[in-house]
Amino acid sequence: MKENIKDILEKVVLFCLSPVLAPVNLLVTAKNRKYIKKPLGQFITVSGHKMSVYVTGRGEHTIVFLPGLWRTCPILDFKPLFSQLEDEYRIVVPEKYGYGQSDIVKENRDFETIVEQYREALSKLEIKPPYILCAHSLSGHDVQLWEQKYPEEVEAFIGLDANIANCPEIDFNYKHLWWEDRFLERFYAITGYIRTADLYGLDKALSKEEVRVIKELAVRNNGNYDCYSEELNYLAAHKLINSRPLPTQPTLQFVDTPEWYQDGVMKPHKKDEWDDHMITWVKAHQEYVDYVASVSPARIIHRSTGHVMHHYDYVEMAEEIKEFLREVFP
């Protein structure tokens, strides 16, 4: 209750100060534009718009990193992890529209279109399949659609606490979504308040200049229509994936598992409204891994460092990825 009151008061104060904060933010943004002007990757034209794609590393196999919803800058978001892998694998990070330095296209962002645009980007870069797709959060649905439609193009699925077909369906309150993820998030960007947001470990894993880039891109990208449209299309993608046979390509699933729920046993802890969801989430990933394991190599690794575990545990996770892929490709 105290946190709710604090949150409401924070919003009220911010709204009252917005006539001052907004013009100040315009000046700060103009001054800091230099931080996001330099391309982090290369730009290619996909579906008539400009997409940023980062390519590095070398190796026989290609790992393509796909970001979670609302991740400000996928290239820097994944950098701590892929920097540990680029010595053995070619790394590709395409920034879909609305993310990083790619265009904000203000078009419907259904998941099938997103998959086709990823494929077009890789084709234009002459990076041929098959790929190891490494997806965080909601992009797990991108991977499973890809696996179902083009199974020969995906040789493994690495999930970073990823949404998968048999995860519980999220019943979005769309009015709440518009208020929280469209209006308020854009408001935080316009006032510059978004620069104070928690980076969940990235501020320690990246350089000061890279952190500055993320903060300035947050002002540009936060609350944009493209990401909001993805949320609106989530349910359709979830239903589509579940209407088809589940993929059976090799999979390694990293799953955010509470410390109070280990080995399928709940330990005494302070109850939270998300407890049931967390347990269902963990069980769904275990069921999926067990299903794939009857056909292909499959493994689940439990971590308790949160949904963006790759910001904190990137060294250990990279070694676990390498170990799994050596098993898949001996």
Order of alpha helices (4+ residues) and beta strands (2+ residues): alpha-alpha-beta-beta-beta-alpha-beta-alpha-beta-alpha-beta-alpha-alpha-alpha-alpha-alpha-beta-beta-beta-alpha-beta-alpha
